[in-house]
């Protein structure tokens, strides 16, 4: 059984990526919890749609960051395996596409919300 050697730089990058991603995930989940707190009441449809959109944005941003981390781990732990490196790149690429789609949909929904309710 071969011993896999991971360079010190890769281990350091993985640690930094984990710490940064953990802070992002906790901040997004905290924001989602604040948006839908049990004591929160919405007086208008505008406030309700804004709360729902912010909640979905928080959840999807957290999932996107999670997939960026997974793709990075695949790429960093490929150890020269081209197939695994390509899989990591594909995960990262699709996560970025998803993030762009999320931001576009967020801007469309907030624009429509402003047009309809303001």
N, C-alpha and C positions, 0 to 999 in steps of 0.2 A: 504494500500500500504506500503510494508516494506521499511524501510530506509536502503540503502546500505552503509555500512561503509568501506571506503578505508583507509588502514593504511598509516601512514605518510611515511613509507619507500617505499611503492608502488608509492605514488604520487611523491616522490623525484626521484625514478628510472624512472618514466615516463617522468618527466621534463628533466632529463639528457639525456635520449634516444631521446627525441624530439630535443633538442639542437644539439646533436652530429649528428643526422641524417639530420637535416637541413643544417648543415655545409657540410656534405658529398654530399648531393644532389646539393647544390649550386656550389660546386667545380667541380663536374662531369658535370653539365650543362654548366658551364663556359668553361670547357675544350672542350666540344662538340661544343660550339659556336665559339671558337677560331679555331678549326679544319676546320669548314666549314664557314669561314668568306667570305663575298662576294668579298673581295679583294684578297683572296687566289688564287694563280694560281699554277698548278702542271705542271712541265716540263716533267716528265717521268711517265710511268705506275707504277713504283715502288713507287713514291711519292703519286700517286693517291690511290693505294691500301693501303698504310700505313695510309693515311688520313681517308679512309673509315673504315678501321679496328679500328682505334683509336676512331672514332666517334661512331661506334657500341658498342665498349667496354665501352665507357663512358655512353651511354644510358642504356645498359643492366646492368651495375654495379649500376647505380642509381635506376633502377627498382628493382634489387635484394635487395638493402638496404631498399627500400620502403616496399617490402614484408616482410623483416625481422622485420621492425617496426610494420607492421600490425599484424604479428604473435605474436610479443611480447605484443602488446596491447590486443589481444584476450586472451593470457595466463594470463596476469596480471589482467585483468578485469573479469576473470572467476568466482571469488567468490566461489570456491569450486565445481563448475559445471564441472563434469568430461568430458562431451561431448565437452564443449567449450575449456577446457584445451587441450584435444586431438586434436581439430581442430587447436588451436594455435601452438601446437607442430608439426603438419603435415605441416602447412604453413611454419614454420621455417625450417623444414627438407627439403622440396622441394625447398625453396629458396637457401639453402646451396648446394643442388644437382645442381641447376641451375648455381650457382656461379662456382662450380667445372667444369661443362660442358663449361661455358664461358671461363675459364682460359685454359682448354685443347684445345678448338677450337682456341683461340688466339695464343697459342704456335704453333699449327699446321700451321696456316695461316702465321705467321711470319717466321717460318722455311721454308715453301715452297716459300715464297716471297724472302727469302735470297738465297735459292738454285737456283731459276729461274732467278732472276734479278741481282745477284751479281757475 
